[in-house]
Amino acid sequence: MAAESDLQHGVTTYRVFMPSVTMYTWILRNFSGILPRVFALLRMHRYAMYMATAPSSRPSFPSGSLDLVLLSLIARQATHGYRLARLVEEVSDGRLAVEEGSLYPSLQRLKKRKLVEAEWQKQENGREVRIYSITPAGKVALREGVQEWTSVTGAIAKFLNTKLADKIEGSNRVRFA
């Protein structure tokens, strides 16, 4: 059982509860109504963490390509972040998706590098959204990025496409079986 003792501090006397049973038993006894809800919340949290780390059914963007994709979409039409995420899905026929955790940091990187500008505008529904538009420096970066991307993917395609690799003349290449 539990014992009570008196502590004197100055003029005031405090009654202190001192459990003589293990802390675990004391918690169970005093919080038994709350514990099932706490355990349910912990299970929900564990499930949410699992879903956050579960592999996506859609492929992710190769490193560095999201900025280029966003620049190309913004070059077509100035728009807000949510619409950009939907455009990525539409243009890729649902094969690619961009999450908010990747989208907005990428937009901030582009803004910091002065490749896009952002301004708040009021929509028809009354909500204010941040509209991103491409800058002249962004157009130059987009043009250079597309050239580099085309060059790199073309070089990689030579390794992956054996018919294309067979057409390469005078190369000392390894044949893949």
Backbone as CSV, one residue per row, in Angstrom:
resi,resn,N_x,N_y,N_z,CA_x,CA_y,CA_z,C_x,C_y,C_z
1,MET,0.837,-1.186,0.000,0.000,0.000,0.000,0.879,1.245,0.000
2,ALA,0.211,2.342,0.001,0.929,3.615,-0.036,0.911,4.249,1.337
3,ALA,1.951,4.951,1.606,2.054,5.644,2.882,2.050,7.136,2.627
4,GLU,1.591,7.882,3.617,1.631,9.330,3.525,2.550,9.847,4.612
5,SER,3.284,10.877,4.311,4.154,11.464,5.321,4.016,12.975,5.242
6,ASP,4.386,13.634,6.299,4.314,15.083,6.365,5.701,15.676,6.157
7,LEU,5.757,16.700,5.318,6.990,17.456,5.148,6.718,18.866,5.610
8,GLN,7.614,19.380,6.396,7.447,20.744,6.852,8.395,21.643,6.083
9,HIS,7.799,22.702,5.524,8.590,23.670,4.783,8.177,25.040,5.291
10,GLY,9.025,25.605,6.129,8.667,26.885,6.724,7.473,26.692,7.642
11,VAL,6.381,27.381,7.374,5.190,27.300,8.204,4.191,26.302,7.629
12,THR,4.302,26.033,6.317,3.318,25.192,5.651,3.705,23.728,5.759
13,THR,2.710,22.886,5.969,2.918,21.441,6.008,2.339,20.850,4.734
14,TYR,3.149,20.038,4.022,2.703,19.383,2.790,2.505,17.901,3.051
15,ARG,1.445,17.350,2.499,1.234,15.910,2.552,1.729,15.346,1.219
16,VAL,2.668,14.430,1.292,3.291,13.868,0.102,2.862,12.420,-0.046
17,PHE,2.402,12.076,-1.246,2.025,10.705,-1.544,3.281,9.941,-1.925
18,MET,3.532,8.831,-1.244,4.725,8.050,-1.512,4.311,6.615,-1.819
19,PRO,4.265,6.230,-3.110,3.844,4.869,-3.429,4.895,3.856,-2.976
20,SER,4.425,2.792,-2.355,5.347,1.743,-1.923,5.323,0.574,-2.902
21,VAL,4.468,0.638,-3.926,4.431,-0.391,-4.965,5.267,0.089,-6.137
22,THR,5.503,-0.790,-7.080,6.305,-0.363,-8.225,5.572,0.725,-8.988
23,MET,6.323,1.541,-9.658,5.743,2.664,-10.393,4.783,2.160,-11.467
24,TYR,5.120,1.053,-12.116,4.269,0.514,-13.172,2.886,0.154,-12.636
25,THR,2.848,-0.533,-11.501,1.575,-0.919,-10.892,0.798,0.317,-10.476
26,TRP,1.483,1.303,-9.950,0.831,2.537,-9.531,0.197,3.242,-10.734
27,ILE,0.916,3.285,-11.871,0.385,3.913,-13.077,-0.843,3.157,-13.557
28,LEU,-0.751,1.827,-13.584,-1.897,1.024,-14.024,-3.121,1.265,-13.144
29,ARG,-2.895,1.328,-11.844,-4.000,1.512,-10.909,-4.650,2.898,-11.078
30,ASN,-3.847,3.939,-11.264,-4.368,5.298,-11.298,-4.771,5.794,-12.686
31,PHE,-4.265,5.151,-13.732,-4.548,5.626,-15.088,-5.153,4.537,-15.972
32,SER,-5.792,3.565,-15.381,-6.305,2.437,-16.166,-7.355,2.874,-17.184
33,GLY,-8.090,3.936,-16.933,-9.083,4.409,-17.889,-8.460,5.097,-19.098
34,ILE,-7.300,5.673,-18.912,-6.648,6.418,-19.976,-5.744,5.533,-20.827
35,LEU,-5.158,4.500,-20.223,-4.150,3.699,-20.913,-4.621,3.099,-22.238
36,PRO,-5.830,2.539,-22.352,-6.226,1.995,-23.663,-6.217,3.061,-24.760
37,ARG,-6.623,4.280,-24.411,-6.601,5.356,-25.405,-5.174,5.739,-25.773
38,VAL,-4.274,5.754,-24.795,-2.872,6.071,-25.064,-2.265,5.009,-25.976
39,PHE,-2.545,3.729,-25.677,-2.004,2.658,-26.515,-2.584,2.719,-27.920
40,ALA,-3.852,3.082,-28.052,-4.460,3.221,-29.376,-3.786,4.343,-30.158
41,LEU,-3.500,5.461,-29.477,-2.797,6.559,-30.139,-1.391,6.143,-30.567
42,LEU,-0.704,5.370,-29.729,0.627,4.899,-30.090,0.575,3.975,-31.304
43,ARG,-0.446,3.094,-31.358,-0.594,2.217,-32.523,-0.857,3.040,-33.782
44,MET,-1.724,4.068,-33.673,-2.014,4.912,-34.831,-0.746,5.644,-35.279
45,HIS,0.042,6.115,-34.318,1.279,6.815,-34.654,2.247,5.857,-35.351
46,ARG,2.381,4.637,-34.841,3.267,3.653,-35.447,2.819,3.348,-36.876
47,TYR,1.505,3.224,-37.110,0.984,2.963,-38.446,1.261,4.151,-39.371
48,ALA,1.076,5.367,-38.873,1.334,6.558,-39.677,2.806,6.635,-40.057
49,MET,3.690,6.289,-39.130,5.115,6.305,-39.426,5.457,5.242,-40.463
50,TYR,4.803,4.082,-40.387,5.029,3.029,-41.377,4.583,3.500,-42.755
51,MET,3.411,4.124,-42.826,2.894,4.580,-44.117,3.772,5.682,-44.700
52,ALA,4.362,6.496,-43.831,5.216,7.580,-44.312,6.507,7.041,-44.924
53,THR,6.955,5.876,-44.455,8.197,5.310,-44.978,7.952,4.182,-45.964
54,ALA,6.681,3.804,-46.180,6.378,2.727,-47.116,6.751,3.158,-48.536
55,PRO,7.256,2.226,-49.322,7.619,2.603,-50.684,6.402,3.010,-51.493
56,SER,6.571,4.041,-52.302,5.484,4.553,-53.115,5.295,3.655,-54.326
57,SER,4.074,3.611,-54.838,3.806,2.815,-56.026,4.276,3.546,-57.281
58,ARG,4.536,4.842,-57.153,5.027,5.611,-58.288,6.497,5.919,-58.090
59,PRO,7.265,5.932,-59.188,8.691,6.228,-59.035,8.920,7.665,-58.596
60,SER,10.022,7.880,-57.902,10.353,9.233,-57.462,11.218,9.903,-58.517
61,PHE,11.415,11.187,-58.352,12.220,11.953,-59.292,13.696,11.633,-59.092
62,PRO,14.434,11.492,-60.183,15.888,11.366,-60.036,16.450,12.638,-59.397
63,SER,17.562,12.509,-58.730,18.155,13.627,-58.009,18.349,14.836,-58.920
64,GLY,17.862,15.985,-58.474,18.041,17.231,-59.206,17.040,17.490,-60.314
65,SER,16.199,16.520,-60.636,15.295,16.706,-61.769,14.008,17.449,-61.396
66,LEU,13.627,17.442,-60.134,12.387,18.110,-59.738,12.460,19.605,-60.015
67,ASP,13.586,20.228,-59.719,13.733,21.663,-59.982,13.533,21.958,-61.464
68,LEU,14.086,21.122,-62.312,13.968,21.312,-63.751,12.516,21.124,-64.212
69,VAL,11.846,20.126,-63.675,10.434,19.880,-64.016,9.577,21.065,-63.588
70,LEU,9.798,21.557,-62.371,9.018,22.699,-61.888,9.287,23.947,-62.715
71,LEU,10.552,24.186,-63.066,10.877,25.335,-63.914,10.148,25.246,-65.253
72,SER,10.103,24.045,-65.838,9.445,23.909,-67.138,7.942,24.150,-67.024
73,LEU,7.326,23.699,-65.932,5.886,23.931,-65.749,5.594,25.409,-65.493
74,ILE,6.428,26.059,-64.695,6.225,27.478,-64.391,6.472,28.320,-65.649
75,ALA,7.400,27.880,-66.523,7.667,28.607,-67.769,6.431,28.588,-68.669
76,ARG,5.660,27.508,-68.621,4.435,27.425,-69.424,3.368,28.380,-68.914
77,GLN,3.227,28.413,-67.577,2.184,29.253,-66.982,2.509,29.505,-65.513
78,ALA,2.430,30.757,-65.099,2.627,31.090,-63.688,1.475,30.471,-62.896
79,THR,1.804,29.790,-61.826,0.764,29.106,-61.058,1.223,28.892,-59.622
80,HIS,0.346,28.323,-58.801,0.655,28.097,-57.385,1.120,26.659,-57.158
81,GLY,1.647,26.389,-55.976,2.266,25.109,-55.656,1.345,23.915,-55.803
82,TYR,0.128,24.009,-55.297,-0.792,22.877,-55.375,-1.074,22.525,-56.832
83,ARG,-1.268,23.534,-57.672,-1.530,23.298,-59.092,-0.303,22.660,-59.764
84,LEU,0.886,23.058,-59.355,2.100,22.446,-59.900,2.136,20.947,-59.592
85,ALA,1.790,20.575,-58.369,1.771,19.155,-58.004,0.772,18.388,-58.868
86,ARG,-0.412,18.977,-59.110,-1.420,18.321,-59.966,-0.944,18.245,-61.412
87,LEU,-0.250,19.287,-61.900,0.262,19.289,-63.270,1.307,18.201,-63.482
88,VAL,2.141,17.962,-62.470,3.135,16.894,-62.580,2.433,15.562,-62.822
89,GLU,1.367,15.316,-62.068,0.619,14.067,-62.248,-0.064,14.021,-63.612
90,GLU,-0.663,15.138,-64.032,-1.368,15.171,-65.315,-0.415,14.957,-66.486
91,VAL,0.675,15.704,-66.510,1.603,15.646,-67.633,2.260,14.271,-67.719
92,SER,2.539,13.645,-66.571,3.191,12.330,-66.574,2.180,11.188,-66.653
93,ASP,0.912,11.506,-66.912,-0.155,10.500,-66.968,-0.222,9.659,-65.695
94,GLY,0.016,10.298,-64.557,-0.087,9.627,-63.270,1.122,8.792,-62.893
95,ARG,2.157,8.804,-63.708,3.343,7.996,-63.406,4.234,8.637,-62.350
96,LEU,4.198,9.952,-62.238,5.014,10.667,-61.266,4.122,11.475,-60.340
97,ALA,4.558,11.598,-59.117,3.854,12.435,-58.143,4.895,13.182,-57.328
98,VAL,4.538,14.367,-56.911,5.441,15.143,-56.064,4.694,15.455,-54.774
99,GLU,5.325,15.161,-53.668,4.744,15.401,-52.351,5.073,16.819,-51.896
100,GLU,4.254,17.336,-50.981,4.480,18.685,-50.470,5.853,18.822,-49.825
101,GLY,6.323,17.748,-49.188,7.622,17.770,-48.530,8.780,17.932,-49.492
102,SER,8.559,17.681,-50.769,9.582,17.891,-51.793,9.289,19.144,-52.607
103,LEU,8.007,19.385,-52.857,7.595,20.483,-53.733,8.005,21.847,-53.195
104,TYR,7.585,22.163,-51.980,7.805,23.507,-51.461,9.279,23.817,-51.164
105,PRO,10.059,22.866,-50.646,11.498,23.161,-50.525,12.151,23.404,-51.887
106,SER,11.719,22.672,-52.913,12.261,22.889,-54.253,11.894,24.277,-54.766
107,LEU,10.647,24.701,-54.555,10.233,26.044,-54.966,11.029,27.113,-54.219
108,GLN,11.304,26.868,-52.944,12.096,27.831,-52.170,13.535,27.901,-52.689
109,ARG,14.097,26.745,-53.087,15.446,26.748,-53.679,15.459,27.574,-54.964
110,LEU,14.445,27.377,-55.801,14.371,28.128,-57.061,14.227,29.620,-56.789
111,LYS,13.440,29.949,-55.782,13.240,31.359,-55.427,14.525,31.961,-54.871
112,LYS,15.229,31.207,-54.054,16.477,31.694,-53.461,17.535,31.923,-54.534
113,ARG,17.540,31.079,-55.569,18.490,31.228,-56.675,18.016,32.257,-57.699
114,LYS,16.866,32.886,-57.411,16.269,33.927,-58.261,15.900,33.413,-59.652
115,LEU,15.483,32.140,-59.708,15.028,31.552,-60.965,13.513,31.693,-61.111
116,VAL,12.824,31.873,-59.988,11.385,32.148,-60.001,11.105,33.285,-59.040
117,GLU,9.987,33.965,-59.291,9.488,34.993,-58.375,8.176,34.487,-57.810
118,ALA,7.836,34.957,-56.629,6.583,34.544,-56.007,5.855,35.771,-55.497
119,GLU,4.557,35.822,-55.740,3.748,36.917,-55.208,2.386,36.365,-54.790
120,TRP,1.847,36.958,-53.748,0.553,36.528,-53.238,-0.548,37.132,-54.097
121,GLN,-1.542,36.301,-54.456,-2.697,36.766,-55.212,-3.950,36.165,-54.597
122,LYS,-5.024,36.910,-54.695,-6.303,36.439,-54.168,-7.038,35.683,-55.279
123,GLN,-7.495,34.483,-54.968,-8.232,33.657,-55.919,-9.707,34.055,-55.931
124,GLU,-10.465,33.484,-56.884,-11.904,33.771,-56.968,-12.645,33.336,-55.708
125,ASN,-12.166,32.253,-55.076,-12.824,31.750,-53.867,-12.446,32.532,-52.612
126,GLY,-11.612,33.563,-52.762,-11.246,34.409,-51.628,-9.942,34.012,-50.946
127,ARG,-9.415,32.824,-51.267,-8.162,32.384,-50.656,-6.988,33.089,-51.318
128,GLU,-5.956,33.350,-50.521,-4.732,33.907,-51.067,-3.766,32.766,-51.328
129,VAL,-3.172,32.768,-52.514,-2.192,31.746,-52.871,-0.933,32.430,-53.399
130,ARG,0.174,31.736,-53.276,1.445,32.258,-53.765,1.637,31.768,-55.193
131,ILE,1.698,32.718,-56.122,1.850,32.404,-57.538,3.331,32.516,-57.909
132,TYR,3.843,31.452,-58.525,5.241,31.413,-58.939,5.329,31.697,-60.436
133,SER,6.260,32.581,-60.813,6.499,32.886,-62.227,8.000,32.834,-62.479
134,ILE,8.359,32.513,-63.716,9.771,32.337,-64.059,10.414,33.691,-64.347
135,THR,11.673,33.830,-63.984,12.445,35.052,-64.236,13.299,34.844,-65.491
136,PRO,13.892,35.916,-66.026,14.810,35.738,-67.162,15.966,34.778,-66.831
137,ALA,16.498,34.872,-65.617,17.565,33.942,-65.211,17.032,32.508,-65.159
138,GLY,15.763,32.358,-64.800,15.147,31.040,-64.775,15.005,30.446,-66.163
139,LYS,14.705,31.297,-67.153,14.604,30.831,-68.544,15.948,30.325,-69.048
140,VAL,17.012,31.054,-68.694,18.367,30.633,-69.092,18.705,29.308,-68.406
141,ALA,18.431,29.214,-67.105,18.720,27.984,-66.363,17.911,26.816,-66.912
142,LEU,16.672,27.064,-67.317,15.832,26.013,-67.889,16.431,25.514,-69.205
143,ARG,16.821,26.438,-70.057,17.404,26.065,-71.350,18.678,25.232,-71.133
144,GLU,19.553,25.670,-70.224,20.787,24.937,-69.942,20.491,23.583,-69.291
145,GLY,19.523,23.566,-68.402,19.153,22.322,-67.723,18.597,21.288,-68.683
146,VAL,17.784,21.738,-69.642,17.218,20.817,-70.633,18.335,20.247,-71.503
147,GLN,19.282,21.082,-71.904,20.410,20.592,-72.711,21.233,19.562,-71.943
148,GLU,21.520,19.853,-70.683,22.302,18.924,-69.865,21.534,17.624,-69.644
149,TRP,20.237,17.734,-69.335,19.403,16.552,-69.093,19.354,15.678,-70.346
150,THR,19.173,16.293,-71.508,19.107,15.548,-72.762,20.430,14.832,-73.026
151,SER,21.528,15.506,-72.761,22.845,14.920,-72.961,23.066,13.719,-72.040
152,VAL,22.758,13.891,-70.769,22.985,12.827,-69.785,22.064,11.638,-70.047
153,THR,20.786,11.893,-70.276,19.867,10.771,-70.509,20.181,10.068,-71.821
154,GLY,20.666,10.808,-72.802,21.087,10.181,-74.054,22.272,9.252,-73.833
155,ALA,23.223,9.679,-73.020,24.387,8.845,-72.714,23.966,7.597,-71.942
156,ILE,23.064,7.741,-70.999,22.592,6.591,-70.223,21.805,5.645,-71.117
157,ALA,21.022,6.186,-72.030,20.234,5.358,-72.944,21.135,4.460,-73.770
158,LYS,22.350,4.908,-74.063,23.278,4.084,-74.826,23.632,2.803,-74.087
159,PHE,23.637,2.861,-72.759,23.924,1.664,-71.974,22.702,0.756,-71.862
160,LEU,21.527,1.353,-71.841,20.312,0.587,-71.592,19.677,0.023,-72.859
161,ASN,19.851,0.696,-73.965,19.228,0.291,-75.214,20.273,-0.424,-76.072
162,THR,20.231,-1.765,-76.114,21.264,-2.519,-76.826,21.213,-2.274,-78.324
163,LYS,20.033,-2.034,-78.895,19.953,-1.750,-80.331,20.685,-0.456,-80.642
164,LEU,20.515,0.538,-79.781,21.213,1.807,-79.968,22.709,1.614,-79.763
165,ALA,23.092,0.807,-78.766,24.507,0.569,-78.480,25.179,-0.155,-79.637
166,ASP,24.440,-1.036,-80.308,25.014,-1.752,-81.457,25.316,-0.812,-82.613
167,LYS,24.637,0.311,-82.696,24.841,1.261,-83.781,26.042,2.179,-83.554
168,ILE,26.590,2.160,-82.338,27.735,3.022,-82.043,28.945,2.460,-82.789
169,GLU,29.577,3.302,-83.590,30.694,2.839,-84.415,32.017,3.032,-83.694
170,GLY,32.920,2.065,-83.882,34.299,2.185,-83.406,34.451,2.272,-81.918
171,SER,33.534,1.708,-81.136,33.678,1.802,-79.686,34.162,0.475,-79.142
172,ASN,34.955,0.558,-78.089,35.405,-0.638,-77.372,34.476,-0.830,-76.202
173,ARG,33.346,-1.430,-76.473,32.341,-1.559,-75.422,32.219,-3.004,-74.969
174,VAL,31.718,-3.180,-73.785,31.449,-4.499,-73.242,30.042,-4.874,-73.653
175,ARG,29.875,-6.075,-74.171,28.531,-6.530,-74.554,27.851,-7.129,-73.329
176,PHE,26.603,-6.756,-73.122,25.829,-7.285,-72.026,24.995,-8.446,-72.530
177,ALA,24.963,-9.535,-71.801,24.179,-10.707,-72.237,22.748,-10.577,-71.824
